[in-house]
């Protein structure tokens, strides 16, 4: 069954959530996991696409937008995908969710990381996602950062 972790940031809004998602992806990538980062829409996907190259000095996380993955990387070598739609691409290790809702495909992943910012509306949406997973019997862990 999918393990779900909520990472509650002490400070920050959308951009800090995106930076934390990059840091988490970097760590998971070092462990050889396939990663999908789910965003809230096209603008957030484009922002994260750029941020994965620049979130810290010396960072280099090879990645592709989900909608380009099958054409640009038919052999599935690239293990990090970014998207906002109903497809997660070929990866199934770690889903990092910085979107507003639970992606429909979440259960095909071994782990889900929900990143929670400090904005009150974001906290409320995170509570709804927490209830969604809890009501379906998923193992939940909360990490306050």
N, C-alpha and C positions, 0 to 999 in steps of 0.2 A: 504494500500500500504506500502511496505517496506520503512523504514526510513534509510537513509545512512549517517553515520558520518565519516569524515576523520579526523584522529588524526595525526597532523604533528609534529614530534619530532624535538626539537631544535638541539639535538646532537644525534649521534649514527648511527649505521649500522644495519645489520641483527640481531645480538645478542641483541641489545637494543630494537629492534622492538619486538623480542620474549619475552623479560622481560616485556615490556609494555603490551603485549598480556596477559601474566600471571596475571599482576596486574588488568587488565580490567576483565578478567575471574573471578578472586577472588571476585571482587565487584559484578558482575552479579550473581555469585553463591550465594552470601549472600542474594540476592533478589529473589532467587528461580528460576532463568531462566535456561532453557536448553541452552547449549552453544556448538557450533562447532567451533574449531579453524582450519582454512584451511591453509596449508603450501605449499611450492613450490615443495616438493618432499620427498622421503623416508628419506634422511639424516636430513632434517629440521624437519620432523615429529619425528624422533628418538631424536633429540636434544630437542625439545619442550616437549616430553614425560618425559625426565629426568628433564628438567628445571621446570616443574610444581610442582615437589617435593622439589626443592632446590632454587627457585628464591629469597627467603628471609628466614631469620631465623624464624623458627616456621611455615613456610608455609605448608599447607596440602590441596591440591586440588585433590579430588578423580576424576580420569579420565580414559578413555580407548582409545586406538587407534580405529578408526572406524571399521577397518577390524576385530577386535576382539570383538566388542561390542555385537553382537547378540549371540555369543556363550558364552562369559564370563559373560554377564549380560542379560539373556533372559527376565527378568522382567522390564528392563529399569530403574533401580534405579540410575545408574550413569548418571549424567546430563551433564558431560563435555566429549566431544569427540574431538579427534585430527586426522586429516587426510589430504591427498593430492590428492586423486582421485576424481572420479565423484560422490561419495556417501557422504552424510552428516550424515548418521546414523539417529536415531530416533528423534533428537532434532530439535526444530524450533523457539526458542526464539531469540538467538543472534548468528550471524555469525561473527567471528573475522577473517579477512583476512590478513594474512602476506605472502600470495602467490603473484605471479607475475601478475596473470590474475584474472578476475572476474569469480568465480565459477559458473557453469551453473545452480546450484540449489539455487542461492542466494535469489530468490524471494519467497521461501517458509518460509523465516525467517521474523520475525517482524522487526528486526533491523540488520543492517550490520555495522560493525566497520572496516574501512580500516586504517591500521597503515602504516604511511609513514615515512621512514628514511631520512637521509641527503644526501646519495649518489646521484649524478646527474642522473644516469641511473634509480635508484629507483624513483626519483621524476618524471622523464618522464613517467615511467610506471604508476605511480599514476595519472598523468594528463590524460593518456589514459583511465584509469578506471573511473575517474571523468566524462570525456566526455561520456563514455558509459552509465553511470547512468543518466546523465543530458539529453542526447538525447532521453532517454526513459521516461522522465517525473518524475523521482524519486525526492523526497525531499532530498536535500543535505545540510549538515552542516559541517563546517570546524572548528576544534579546534586546535589552535597553542599552543603547550606546551613548 
